[in-house]
Amino acid sequence: MPAYRTRAERFDDLVLDAVERIERRWTRQLSGTEFAVEDVPPSDPAPWERGGVPLGRYFPADAGLQARIVIYRRPVESRAGDPFDMADLVRDVVVEQVAHLLGRSPDDVDPDYRDAH
């Protein structure tokens, strides 16, 4: 019998799967980049964020800190219609944030990207 996984743990697994998929293609460029999951974004939006709650954020390397990409669990969950939508949405958010980090379009980062949100 499989061990019980919380909703947060299942979400973490989706993020890990998406990151592993992208890292296979962009290993060198993503070297040292940290990926994390937080429940909600901080209440202070970034200057470039307008309207709506962000689903993820890219934080550039700064003062000895590694570049970091954070995916926000609760906003993503609230936008996903079902578990399949959630997996696709998580993948797309990871791709969008990696694209921001690399200065590329999401389609360049992952040819299967689809901006459906």
Backbone torsions as a table, in degrees:
resi	resn	phi	psi	omega
1	MET	NA	126.7	-178.2
2	PRO	-66.7	149.3	178.7
3	ALA	-67.5	147.6	179.0
4	TYR	-68.5	132.1	178.4
5	ARG	-115.9	130.3	177.0
6	THR	-71.3	166.0	177.4
7	ARG	-60.4	-40.5	178.8
8	ALA	-64.3	-40.6	178.8
9	GLU	-66.0	-39.9	177.2
10	ARG	-64.7	-37.8	177.2
11	PHE	-64.7	-45.3	176.8
12	ASP	-55.0	-40.8	178.8
13	ASP	-62.9	-40.2	177.9
14	LEU	-62.3	-42.0	178.9
15	VAL	-65.0	-45.3	178.5
16	LEU	-58.5	-42.8	178.5
17	ASP	-61.1	-44.1	-179.4
18	ALA	-65.3	-41.9	-179.6
19	VAL	-65.6	-45.8	179.9
20	GLU	-59.6	-39.2	179.7
21	ARG	-63.2	-44.4	-178.7
22	ILE	-72.4	-39.3	-178.5
23	GLU	-63.5	-28.7	177.9
24	ARG	-60.2	-35.6	-177.8
25	ARG	-89.0	-29.9	-172.5
26	TRP	-122.3	37.1	-174.5
27	THR	-52.9	-53.0	-176.2
28	ARG	-64.9	-43.9	-176.5
29	GLN	-69.2	-26.4	-178.6
30	LEU	-98.5	3.0	179.9
31	SER	-56.2	126.5	178.9
32	GLY	87.3	-9.5	178.4
33	THR	-74.2	132.7	177.3
34	GLU	-96.0	142.3	175.6
35	PHE	-119.0	139.1	-177.6
36	ALA	-145.4	161.6	174.3
37	VAL	-121.9	132.8	172.0
38	GLU	-126.3	153.4	-178.1
39	ASP	-64.3	-49.7	-178.2
40	VAL	-140.4	155.3	176.4
41	PRO	-72.7	157.9	174.4
42	PRO	-63.0	159.4	-175.3
43	SER	-72.8	-14.1	179.3
44	ASP	-94.9	107.3	-178.5
45	PRO	-69.9	154.0	174.6
46	ALA	-68.9	153.4	-176.6
47	PRO	-56.4	-29.0	-177.4
48	TRP	-88.5	-5.1	-178.8
49	GLU	-90.4	118.0	179.6
50	ARG	-122.9	133.4	174.9
51	GLY	63.0	131.7	175.7
52	GLY	77.2	166.8	-179.9
53	VAL	-91.6	131.4	179.7
54	PRO	-67.6	147.6	176.8
55	LEU	-92.4	-20.9	179.5
56	GLY	-164.4	166.1	178.5
57	ARG	-145.9	148.0	172.9
58	TYR	-108.3	127.9	176.4
59	PHE	-113.7	114.3	-179.2
60	PRO	-63.7	157.6	174.8
61	ALA	-59.6	141.2	-176.3
62	ASP	-158.7	133.4	174.0
63	ALA	47.1	49.8	177.1
64	GLY	84.3	-3.5	177.8
65	LEU	-92.0	142.5	177.9
66	GLN	-69.4	157.5	169.7
67	ALA	-60.3	147.0	-175.2
68	ARG	-141.4	137.9	173.7
69	ILE	-118.5	127.7	-178.6
70	VAL	-118.3	132.0	175.0
71	ILE	-107.7	132.7	-176.7
72	TYR	-97.9	111.5	-171.7
73	ARG	-61.1	-53.7	-172.3
74	ARG	-65.4	-42.7	175.8
75	PRO	-62.5	-37.4	178.6
76	VAL	-66.8	-45.8	179.1
77	GLU	-58.5	-39.4	-177.2
78	SER	-69.4	-22.7	-179.8
79	ARG	-93.7	-15.2	-177.7
80	ALA	-86.5	135.1	-178.9
81	GLY	-80.3	-32.7	-178.8
82	ASP	-156.3	176.2	-177.6
83	PRO	-58.2	-33.3	178.7
84	PHE	-70.0	-42.7	175.6
85	ASP	-60.6	-39.1	-178.8
86	MET	-61.7	-45.6	179.7
87	ALA	-61.4	-43.2	178.9
88	ASP	-66.0	-42.3	-179.1
89	LEU	-66.0	-43.4	177.6
90	VAL	-59.1	-47.1	179.4
91	ARG	-58.8	-45.0	-178.9
92	ASP	-64.8	-39.8	179.0
93	VAL	-65.4	-43.0	177.2
94	VAL	-60.7	-45.8	179.9
95	VAL	-60.4	-44.3	-179.6
96	GLU	-61.3	-42.3	-178.4
97	GLN	-71.6	-38.2	176.0
98	VAL	-65.0	-39.4	177.5
99	ALA	-60.5	-40.8	177.8
100	HIS	-62.3	-44.6	178.9
101	LEU	-61.0	-42.7	-175.2
102	LEU	-85.2	-10.2	-177.0
103	GLY	68.6	36.2	-179.0
104	ARG	-126.4	170.4	175.1
105	SER	-81.2	152.9	177.2
106	PRO	-57.4	-34.0	178.4
107	ASP	-64.2	-32.0	176.6
108	ASP	-70.6	-37.1	-178.2
109	VAL	-70.4	-41.6	-179.3
110	ASP	-145.8	110.8	-179.4
111	PRO	-60.2	-18.7	178.5
112	ASP	-88.2	2.6	179.5
113	TYR	-62.0	139.8	174.7
114	ARG	-140.3	116.8	-178.1
115	ASP	-80.1	81.8	-176.6
116	ALA	-102.1	12.0	-178.4
117	HIS	-126.9	NA	NA
